[in-house]
């Protein structure tokens, strides 16, 4: 028998994880915990697995009775907003780890982020799990690194199997995280047009990775992302842009104008992540049998296009996106040439 606790069960990833957990042989009980109702966020009602839904705050909940009999903890709960309280996240994890120490927990799964590697000019492409953590000056990345360190120390002292997942930016139909939105905003206000390779992950593939490490009883650190990455030219095409190298003065004016209209709260600490590469290798997780079902291109299109386009198949969506990119690029080229001539007179 396996009894599993899932925190953040009402979230984008949590609901998907619940749907998959009830299909794993040997799982008899799942405790779905979140501050908001989980009812209707998943499709597990017809399963023979016992699903206990608890609506409570991890900061206030008495965890001892909740963890009684639990074998595995999957910690997905987090404040997805830009203004997430770092202290709250640390206290929540500390409370959960302390309560787990009193129970015969076999495995603890922690959802982290590939942001912890930082974005640096000397980053290898791709980054493997052996690369040291060097989170750039982004509070969210630094918090994730701190939580990893906290869980690692606890696991070393308790002897519990710890599995840390470091996903790329995750998107899906109708659900883009603040990180995804912020990165797109930061791209628009760079002083120069620099496009490091980029990488995305579908929420379905992330949920499958979470359940995979539980099913296979894996321990250690695993990167999670779609295969490969998107190069600069291909990504500009997907965004519907054409590279136009403006004179230096025009570039400075464009940057100043963009910053006037930008949401500064979205940009703080993100500049390195749209300037330097931080794509990750997934060979380690793939070697255990997990494979992504979506490419980075497909994920980007699904996560950023209008709902009408989502009704098309992946190949048609990509063909349409590339066709629109050509048309938009031609128009952008004409405007840029006109602006460059005006500015250099």
N, C-alpha and C positions, 0 to 999 in steps of 0.2 A: 504494500500500500504506500502511496505517496500523497502527502498532503502539502499543498503549495499556497503560500500567501503572496498576493500580488498587490503592491501599493501603487497608487495612481491608476487604478483599474478602469476609471471612467475616461481616461485620456485617449488620445489618438492611437498611441501604441498599445496602451493597456487593454482596450476593448478587443483589438486584434489578437493580442496574446491570449486573452480568455477563450476566444473562439478556437484557438489552436490547442490550448492545453487540454481541453476536455476530450480531444481526439487521441491523446497519447495513452497507449496501453499502460496500465498500472497506476494511473492517476485516479484517485477515488474522491478527493476533496479539494476544492479550490476556495480560498477566502479572498473575496474581491473587496479591497479597501480603498476608499477615496473620500474626500470632503464633500463631494457632490454625488447625487444618485447615480449608480451604475446601471440601473434598470433601463432597458431599451438601448444601451450602448453596445450590446453584443447579441449573439444568437445562440445562447447556450441552454435555453430553457428545455429543449427536447433531449438534452444529453442525460445519460445515466449518472454522470458525475455529480456529486453534491456540490452546489455552488452557494456559498454563504456570502451575502452582500452586507457590508458594514459601511454606513455613512458616518464618518467621524474624522476629526483632525488628529494627525499623528503627534502633534504637540501636546494634546490633552488626553488622549486615549490611554487607558490602562492596557498595556500591551501583553501582560502576562497571560491572561485568559485567551487572548487572540492567538498567541503563538503556541499554546498548548497543543502538542501533537503535530505541529508543523515541521516538515522535513526540509523544505526549500523556501527561501525568501527571494522574491524578485522585486527589487526596489526600483520602480519607475516614477514614483511621485516626485514632482518638482514644480516650481513656479515657472511657467513658461514665459512670463513677461520679462521685458527688459529690466525692470526695476526689482527683480527677484531679490529677496532678503537673504544674503549669504549666511548670516548668523543663524537664521531660521533653518536653512538647509543643513547646516552642520549639526544643529541641535537635534533635528529630526533623525539624521543618520546615527548620531551618538545614542539616542534613545532606542532606536531599533537594534543597533548592535549590542547594546547592554542587555536588552531583553532577550536577544537571541543567545547570549552567552549562558543563560539559565536554562535553555532548552537543548535537546539533542538535535540541533539543526545540522544538516549535512552539507548544504550548499547555500551560498549567498551570491546573488547575481546583481551587479551594480551597473546601471546605465550611465556611461560617461559621455565623452565626445572626442572626436578627432581634433578639436580645437586645442586640446591640451598639448599637442606637439608644437604649437606656435607656428607662425608664418615667418620664415627667415630666408634670406637670399642663399644661404648655404644648405638648405634642406635637401636631402636626397629625394629623387623622384623615381618611385614612390617611397613613402616613409613606412618602415616596418615597425613591428611592435618593440624591437630592441632599441629604437631611437630614444634618447633621453627626453623627458618632458621639459619643454621650454615655452610655456604659454606666453603669448605676447601680452601687451598691456590691455587686455580685455578682461573685465571683471568676471564674466561668465566662464571663460577659459581657465582663469586662475582658480575659481571656485571648484570647477570639476577636478582639477589637479589636486586640490586640497582634500576633496572628498575621497579621491582614489587613495591618497596617502593614509587617510584615517582608516579606511576599510582594510588596506593592506596590513597595517600594523595590528589591527584587531584580528585579522585572519591568521597572522603569524603567531599570535599569542594564544588564540583559541583552537587552532588546528582545523578550522572549518574551511571547506573548499570555497575559494573566492573566484568568481568569474567576472571580469570587467570587460564591457563592450564599449568600443570607441567608434561610433558611427560618424559618417560624413553627414553633411547637411541633408536632413530628411524632408521630403515633400510628398504630397499626394494630391489627388483631386479635391479641390476645395479646402485644402489644409496646408498652409505655409506657415512655418514657425517665424517668430520675430527675427531669428538669426538669418533666415532666408531673405526676409524683407529688408533687413538692415544691410546685408551684403549687396543686394541689388542697388540700394540707395547709395552705398559707398562707391560702387562702381561708377556711378554717374558724376561724382564730384572729385575724381582723381585729377591731379594737376596735369598728368600725362596719360596717354592711352597705353597702359601696360596690362597685358592679359596673361596671367599665369594659368596653367592648366587648372580646370575645375572638376569637381566630382560631386555626385548627388546619390541619394539612396531613397528608394520608395519605402513608405511606412510599412507596407506589407512585407517587404524583404527584411526590414529591421525586426518586425514581430517574429518572423520565421527564424531569425538568428537567435532571438531571445529563447524561444522554445527549443531550438536545436541544442543550445548549450546545456539546457536542463535535461533534455531527453538523452543526450550523450554523456551527461555527467562530466562536462569539461571544466577544467580550472585554468587559471591564467588570464592573460590579456589578449583580446582579439579585436582587430580592426574590422569594421563592417562598412561596405560600400558597394556600389555597382562595379562591374568589371571595368578596368581601365579608367580613363578620364577623357575630358573633352579639351582639345587643343584650342589655342587662341582664335584661329580663323573659323573653326567650326562653331565655337561658342558665340562669336560675333554674328554669324549667320543665324543661329538659333534665336538670338536676341533681336534680329532684324536690323542689324547695324552694319555699316561699311567703315573700314578703317580709313580715316582721313587725317593725315598729318598736317596740322595747321602750323603756321608760323608761331614762333615762341610767344610773341605778344598776344596773338589771338588765343593761344592756349591758356595764357594767364587770365585773360578777360573771361574766357569760357568758365574757367575754374571759379573765379570770383562770383560770377553770375549764378552758377550752380549752388555755391555755398549759401547765397542769400536765400534761396528757396528751399534749401535742404532742412530736414528735421535733424538738428544737431544731436538730439538724444539717441538717434539711431546710429550715429557715426562714431561715437566715442570708442576708441580702441580698435576699430575695425580696419583702419587703413592698411596695416601689414597684411591682413588676410585677403585683400584684393590687389596686392602688389607682389607678394611672394608666394611660391608654391607650398601647398600643404596637403597634397593628395596622398592617399594611403594605399598600401598593398594589402590584399585580402587573402594571400596564399595560405596563411596559417589556418584561417577558418575554413577555407575551401578544402583543405587537405583532410578535414574531418567529415566532409560530406555535404556541407552547406553550399548552395550556389544561388546567386541573385537571379530573379526572373525578369528584371527590368534593367535596361541600359541607362546610363546617366542622361543621355539625350532624351529618352522616353520619359524619364522622371521629371526632367526640367519642363518638357512640353506639358505633361499632365498637371504639374503643379503651378503653372503660370499662365495657362491659356484659358479662354472663356469656356464655360460649361458646355456650350454647343459643340466645340471641337472635341471634347472628351468622349463624345458618342462615337467618334471615328476610331478605327483600329490604329494601333501604334505606328504602323508603317505609313498610313495615310496622313496621320497627324504630323509625322516628321516631314513627309513630302510637302505638305501644305505649309508648314512652318518655313521650310527652306525656300519655297516659292515666294512666300510673302517677304522673306528676308531680301531676296533679289530686288523686288519692287521697291521696298522701303529703302534699300541701300542706294538705288539709283537716285531717288528723290533727295536723300540725305547728302549725296555727293554734290548735287547741283547747288543746294543751299550752302554747303561748306565752301565750295569754290567761290560763290558770290561773296560770302562773308570774308574770306581770306583776301580777296581783291580789295574790298572796302577798307579793311584794316591795314593794308600795306601801302595804301596811297600816300 
